[in-house]
């Protein structure tokens, strides 16, 4: 709980009554109290100066043409405050100025209370950790698991193969408790890829979010021979329509208390669930192959969702590299404007045979050497704590 005796924990500049109500709801969901919402910048600065709140929310539409000056004014009045900026259709240059001035996150309007609550909790938690490190305090308990999202806007590039083998690689390292969740709810193939069968799916997990314990999760997830706990896509496509994306996000967050790593294999569409999962992920693995159609789609998504996929949580993995006529890594990096973090080689028929048998590349029956690449990828995605996203976008973003 974020609370301050005798002062406000959160101060927001918000003139819109509906948005103000959403802020209060989000604060309540995050156990943040008390809250003050003011209608003009001058009042906000005075309140911040006297109350020294933990969190401050600024709406770009109400702080004038120079957001950086407003952010600096807030931090000048209360250096320990964590500033979050909101805005609708905000130009990237304004977001960049606000972040450069010290804002810790950006949230696209309109936002739901769930989106804001997640932003408030995560931003304050990571900002507090930065302050702790600066002060040299003792390490905090970091028992909660790491959520990794594996995504590509183009089908057929090997996302499921990478997600499943990454999970097995992580499970082989230091006896990690690894969960693998298929979030391609209509046509997911995680169960096929690892040759596991279960009647349970995300539908069953969502139904038990509030009362889940380790024993219940063992019943819901099926255990793969590697030790990975797998939650496959629903067999009944009709059941997908009944699942609320917000409830799935809550369920994924709950899993952090029971597993060291949670890997989510996402659908290629930028739907509400995909965007919400990318937003809460500690690490994002973006997958492409070294062909122009795949790279073009990935570049479009990175541009359309900026800055969601533009922070240090994101790693780009180039699958099936080098190809017979593929684009070079240098050209890929130039095309995407991002470094390639890892490459996965293609081993032709050996890869195909392993996939068709439903065995991981770490299985003794798999006639491939590519498992070494997955071990390197596994080390890369968990080697450093994911840094705080400098910006967050809402599920209303469109490609």
Order of alpha helices (4+ residues) and beta strands (2+ residues): beta-beta-alpha-beta-beta-alpha-beta-alpha-beta-alpha-beta-alpha-beta-alpha-beta-alpha-alpha-alpha-beta-beta-alpha-beta-alpha-beta-alpha-beta-alpha-beta-alpha-alpha
